């Protein structure tokens, strides 16, 4: 179920624009929450590259 929510969120982002999400300082990556998970991604040319899917409940430090 959670994986489906991530796929749906990423599909929605591709359809509406990649510049959504919070920038991760010091990188070219962005973070988009899909509770309880979070997706770290970056834009390369005209593509979205998912770098990591994390369990946001276990993340100790916010970006």
CNS distance restraints for C-alpha pairs under 8 A (distance, minus, plus):
assign (resid   1 and name CA) (resid   5 and name CA) 6.39 0.50 0.50
assign (resid   2 and name CA) (resid   6 and name CA) 6.35 0.50 0.50
assign (resid   2 and name CA) (resid  37 and name CA) 7.67 0.50 0.50
assign (resid   3 and name CA) (resid   7 and name CA) 6.28 0.50 0.50
assign (resid   4 and name CA) (resid   8 and name CA) 6.06 0.50 0.50
assign (resid   5 and name CA) (resid   9 and name CA) 6.08 0.50 0.50
assign (resid   5 and name CA) (resid  34 and name CA) 6.99 0.50 0.50
assign (resid   6 and name CA) (resid  10 and name CA) 6.14 0.50 0.50
assign (resid   6 and name CA) (resid  34 and name CA) 6.25 0.50 0.50
assign (resid   6 and name CA) (resid  37 and name CA) 7.90 0.50 0.50
assign (resid   6 and name CA) (resid  39 and name CA) 7.62 0.50 0.50
assign (resid   7 and name CA) (resid  11 and name CA) 6.04 0.50 0.50
assign (resid   8 and name CA) (resid  12 and name CA) 6.13 0.50 0.50
assign (resid   9 and name CA) (resid  13 and name CA) 6.21 0.50 0.50
assign (resid   9 and name CA) (resid  34 and name CA) 7.20 0.50 0.50
assign (resid  10 and name CA) (resid  14 and name CA) 6.20 0.50 0.50
assign (resid  11 and name CA) (resid  15 and name CA) 6.34 0.50 0.50
assign (resid  12 and name CA) (resid  16 and name CA) 6.19 0.50 0.50
assign (resid  13 and name CA) (resid  17 and name CA) 5.47 0.50 0.50
assign (resid  13 and name CA) (resid  18 and name CA) 5.78 0.50 0.50
assign (resid  13 and name CA) (resid  20 and name CA) 7.21 0.50 0.50
assign (resid  14 and name CA) (resid  18 and name CA) 5.99 0.50 0.50
assign (resid  14 and name CA) (resid  48 and name CA) 7.35 0.50 0.50
assign (resid  18 and name CA) (resid  43 and name CA) 6.87 0.50 0.50
assign (resid  18 and name CA) (resid  48 and name CA) 6.95 0.50 0.50
assign (resid  20 and name CA) (resid  30 and name CA) 7.80 0.50 0.50
assign (resid  20 and name CA) (resid  32 and name CA) 7.29 0.50 0.50
assign (resid  21 and name CA) (resid  30 and name CA) 5.63 0.50 0.50
assign (resid  21 and name CA) (resid  31 and name CA) 5.21 0.50 0.50
assign (resid  21 and name CA) (resid  32 and name CA) 4.67 0.50 0.50
assign (resid  21 and name CA) (resid  33 and name CA) 7.83 0.50 0.50
assign (resid  22 and name CA) (resid  30 and name CA) 5.27 0.50 0.50
assign (resid  22 and name CA) (resid  31 and name CA) 5.11 0.50 0.50
assign (resid  22 and name CA) (resid  32 and name CA) 6.58 0.50 0.50
assign (resid  23 and name CA) (resid  27 and name CA) 7.81 0.50 0.50
assign (resid  23 and name CA) (resid  28 and name CA) 7.35 0.50 0.50
assign (resid  23 and name CA) (resid  29 and name CA) 6.12 0.50 0.50
assign (resid  23 and name CA) (resid  30 and name CA) 4.33 0.50 0.50
assign (resid  23 and name CA) (resid  31 and name CA) 6.35 0.50 0.50
assign (resid  24 and name CA) (resid  28 and name CA) 7.10 0.50 0.50
assign (resid  24 and name CA) (resid  29 and name CA) 5.65 0.50 0.50
assign (resid  24 and name CA) (resid  30 and name CA) 5.37 0.50 0.50
assign (resid  24 and name CA) (resid  31 and name CA) 6.68 0.50 0.50
assign (resid  24 and name CA) (resid  63 and name CA) 5.81 0.50 0.50
assign (resid  25 and name CA) (resid  63 and name CA) 6.95 0.50 0.50
assign (resid  28 and name CA) (resid  42 and name CA) 6.31 0.50 0.50
assign (resid  29 and name CA) (resid  40 and name CA) 6.54 0.50 0.50
assign (resid  29 and name CA) (resid  41 and name CA) 5.42 0.50 0.50
assign (resid  29 and name CA) (resid  42 and name CA) 4.50 0.50 0.50
assign (resid  29 and name CA) (resid  43 and name CA) 7.68 0.50 0.50
assign (resid  30 and name CA) (resid  40 and name CA) 5.63 0.50 0.50
assign (resid  30 and name CA) (resid  41 and name CA) 5.41 0.50 0.50
assign (resid  30 and name CA) (resid  42 and name CA) 5.98 0.50 0.50
assign (resid  31 and name CA) (resid  38 and name CA) 6.74 0.50 0.50
assign (resid  31 and name CA) (resid  39 and name CA) 5.60 0.50 0.50
assign (resid  31 and name CA) (resid  40 and name CA) 4.58 0.50 0.50
assign (resid  31 and name CA) (resid  41 and name CA) 6.48 0.50 0.50
assign (resid  32 and name CA) (resid  38 and name CA) 5.72 0.50 0.50
assign (resid  32 and name CA) (resid  39 and name CA) 5.18 0.50 0.50
assign (resid  32 and name CA) (resid  40 and name CA) 6.56 0.50 0.50
assign (resid  33 and name CA) (resid  37 and name CA) 6.27 0.50 0.50
assign (resid  33 and name CA) (resid  38 and name CA) 4.29 0.50 0.50
assign (resid  33 and name CA) (resid  39 and name CA) 6.25 0.50 0.50
assign (resid  33 and name CA) (resid  56 and name CA) 7.98 0.50 0.50
assign (resid  34 and name CA) (resid  38 and name CA) 5.20 0.50 0.50
assign (resid  34 and name CA) (resid  39 and name CA) 7.12 0.50 0.50
assign (resid  35 and name CA) (resid  56 and name CA) 7.34 0.50 0.50
assign (resid  36 and name CA) (resid  55 and name CA) 6.24 0.50 0.50
assign (resid  36 and name CA) (resid  56 and name CA) 5.82 0.50 0.50
assign (resid  36 and name CA) (resid  57 and name CA) 6.52 0.50 0.50
assign (resid  37 and name CA) (resid  53 and name CA) 6.77 0.50 0.50
assign (resid  37 and name CA) (resid  54 and name CA) 5.52 0.50 0.50
assign (resid  37 and name CA) (resid  55 and name CA) 4.51 0.50 0.50
assign (resid  37 and name CA) (resid  56 and name CA) 5.07 0.50 0.50
assign (resid  37 and name CA) (resid  57 and name CA) 7.58 0.50 0.50
assign (resid  38 and name CA) (resid  53 and name CA) 5.70 0.50 0.50
assign (resid  38 and name CA) (resid  54 and name CA) 5.21 0.50 0.50
assign (resid  38 and name CA) (resid  55 and name CA) 6.31 0.50 0.50
assign (resid  38 and name CA) (resid  56 and name CA) 5.70 0.50 0.50
assign (resid  39 and name CA) (resid  50 and name CA) 7.02 0.50 0.50
assign (resid  39 and name CA) (resid  51 and name CA) 7.67 0.50 0.50
assign (resid  39 and name CA) (resid  52 and name CA) 5.94 0.50 0.50
assign (resid  39 and name CA) (resid  53 and name CA) 4.59 0.50 0.50
assign (resid  39 and name CA) (resid  54 and name CA) 6.39 0.50 0.50
assign (resid  40 and name CA) (resid  50 and name CA) 6.08 0.50 0.50
assign (resid  40 and name CA) (resid  51 and name CA) 5.47 0.50 0.50
assign (resid  40 and name CA) (resid  52 and name CA) 5.11 0.50 0.50
assign (resid  40 and name CA) (resid  53 and name CA) 6.26 0.50 0.50
assign (resid  40 and name CA) (resid  54 and name CA) 7.86 0.50 0.50
assign (resid  41 and name CA) (resid  48 and name CA) 6.77 0.50 0.50
assign (resid  41 and name CA) (resid  49 and name CA) 5.49 0.50 0.50
assign (resid  41 and name CA) (resid  50 and name CA) 4.29 0.50 0.50
assign (resid  41 and name CA) (resid  51 and name CA) 5.06 0.50 0.50
assign (resid  41 and name CA) (resid  52 and name CA) 6.94 0.50 0.50
assign (resid  42 and name CA) (resid  48 and name CA) 5.95 0.50 0.50
assign (resid  42 and name CA) (resid  49 and name CA) 5.43 0.50 0.50
assign (resid  42 and name CA) (resid  50 and name CA) 6.68 0.50 0.50
assign (resid  42 and name CA) (resid  51 and name CA) 7.27 0.50 0.50
assign (resid  43 and name CA) (resid  47 and name CA) 5.69 0.50 0.50
assign (resid  43 and name CA) (resid  48 and name CA) 4.71 0.50 0.50
assign (resid  43 and name CA) (resid  49 and name CA) 6.10 0.50 0.50
assign (resid  44 and name CA) (resid  48 and name CA) 6.32 0.50 0.50
assign (resid  44 and name CA) (resid  49 and name CA) 6.92 0.50 0.50
assign (resid  54 and name CA) (resid  59 and name CA) 7.87 0.50 0.50
assign (resid  55 and name CA) (resid  59 and name CA) 6.86 0.50 0.50
